[in-house]
Structure formats: C-alpha cells, structure tokens
Amino acid sequence: MRGIQKIIIMVVTLSIVPMETCWILNGVQADAVTPLSENAEKFRSFDMPAEALASLRNFNEKKCEKLTMQFLYGESKVPLFFVKQLEPECRKEYTDAMATLLSDVSCFPVAIDGTGAATISYENSWGTARNYGGDRKHEGVDLMTSNNVPGYFPAVSICDGIVEKMGWLELGGYRIGIRSEHGLYAYYAHLDSYQEGLQIGDEVKAGDVLGYVGNTGYGPEGTKGQFDVHLHFGLYMDIHGKEVSVNPYEILRYLEK
C-alpha cells in the first residue's frame, strides 16, 4: 500500500513541477510585454509571416486575437499560461490594432496580367533610406513592373472603403488613398492616371480599379519618367492619435497568395 502511495506522490510531483515551471516562465514573458504605446515600432515593422496570416484568413475578432498572441509570444503555438497571465488591457490594445490592420484587406493592390506577358515583383523596402526631398525613410513597398510600361497594370483597391484623397503630391505623383471600414488607410502613389469618373468620397469595393500604375512624381504636377514604372503601396493606421505607416510586405505576400 505504501509503495502505491509513493508512486502516486511521485507522479503528482512530476506533474506539478513542470506546470509550475511553465507558469513561472510564461508569467515572466507575459510581464515583459510592453503596451502598444511603448512598442509601436515593433508593431509597425509587422513581421508576422504571410503563412501565419494565410492559415487563418477572414480576420474576425477571434482570429485577430489569436494572431496577436502569436505576434507577442513569437511562436505559432502559444501556451495557455501566457494568454492567461497577459494583462487583458494590453492584449485588447494589440488585438484592436491587429483588427484595424487586417480585418478589411482581401485583394492584392495590382491586377496581375493573366497572359503572363508582364509580371510584378517587390521586396521588403519599408524603412529603407530615401533622399529625394530630404533624408527620410521609405514608408511602403514598391511593386515593380517587368515591362516598365506606364498605364499597363491596373491598381485596385485592397478593401471595401471610401476614396479619401486624390491628386498630386511631389513625392507621390498622382496618388489615391482609400479608408477602410476599420480605419486602415491604403496609399497608392506614382499612378499614371485615375479610373475615369472616380472622385473623393466615392465608395469602392475590394478589386475595383482605382487607376493605372505609372512613374509620376518627384517634380511639379505632371512630372513623369524620373524612375521606373512601379506602384508605391503603403498602409497607415492610427496608433494613439498619430497616423503612422505599417510595413505592408507580409500582408502583400499574403494577398498575393
């Protein structure tokens, strides 16, 4: 009888000790998570792999919370201990930001040439140095065209939304900005032309043509040809009262798939 008791005590002990260890270690990691207001740069760099986004898709609140846990924990399998010990307000803050960024996106911003005659390519250039108009950082990703022909590729809306801005900017050339339902701002720059009849305040659906990819900008209105034909694509969102850029690279990879 005593032998059985010893075995039971040993089994219980061996079960409790790892659980306590996990509770402590994950508690330390949860305590180390800083609020979004103090960690905005990490969120803005948005390095959540496209494969993780694709595994969930249709980003409702529950899925955005799951992605938030993966983002904060750094791995796809997040221990329940970490979730339980993470400050609820901190978790909600990140989840809301994740929902703003992902809830409405559903379409790649350039219509692909089904004939294969020309292609689109891009690299993760968010945050790299730029010097036209003064030293600054690149706030988007450039989608380059293989044929370098202005007006060939349609630029399309990545989401349902409202046309918030149109017109000329020296840095962006002919640009257009779409505001999604959850507050995400999608920015398209260097367009060769706009879709006929499109105006500020118009409603658009994901996949609607907004204009055509070009090489306008870097000069007074109408300037073309200062660089190769491409679409500068950026994503902006409000983080604690300030609209800032977020790296769109992995989101573009997800939308392309």
Disulfide bonds with the S-S distance in Angstrom:
none
